[in-house]
């Protein structure tokens, strides 16, 4: 017996088939997108694992280099390169004694450094005095049973000063009286890991040397020896700033800046600070494969 379908029934079947085809096409697109996303995630995960391993290798090699000599002959800075896991790695390490410690620096040295980092001389002088006072005030404990004048300055800011040693140089951005732009210019010259007011002038930045020299010259009497110049002081620190630039052979690049404290044979080093995507440095890579 032959069944006959009306035109309306045939049209309904065609529409249903088209919906099924459309649904299958959508599922195929969703599956393709899922596969693509999974592949990207796997690639990113693999890259992150490689980067972490290479950074750990750079720290291990730096710690070995510094611990393999006596403390008296330990270099203030150095660099080396190696290739591993389809990447070229450039490592540069510098003693934290190259920087001024925010928790030990004197007010006069702070003022002198801030003046040199300011824009105009007159403006810089006035701003430096206020900024140096506030930086010292941020780290200075309040007087017991006394009026906390420093905290009173922050009433309108919605927070109070630490009034204890700096825990991070980024706290400079919270110091009232220190403009944000000036705080950013100050960060590359300061640290919280030096642990002393001494600075190694053989590796310090010219701005730091100039600030220390200015304070020294100001304090000297006419019959004294000339003001301090680079090389007169060789301060030391157990802490080193390690900048690692990684270039993978696929073109991906990353720069990390890590501060470590040199330890002993049991614990070669301790990580104190870790910053990824640090300011890139001019690096010459050797042995790069095409």
Secondary structure, DSSP 4 states (H G I P E B T S, - for coil): ------HHHHHHHHHHHHHHHHHHHHHHHHHHHHHHHHHHHHHHHHHHHHHHHHHHHHHHHHHHHHHTS-TTT--SEEEEEEE-SSEEEEEEEEEGGGSEETTT--HHHHHHHHHHHSSSHHHHHHHHHHHHHHHHHHHSPPPTTS--HHHHHTGGGTS----S--S-GGGGGG-TTS-HHHHHHHHTTEESSS-SS---TTTS-HHHHHHHHHHHHHH--TTSPPPP-TTS-----SEEEEEEEEEETTS-EEEEEEEEEE--SSS-EEEEEEEESPPP------S---
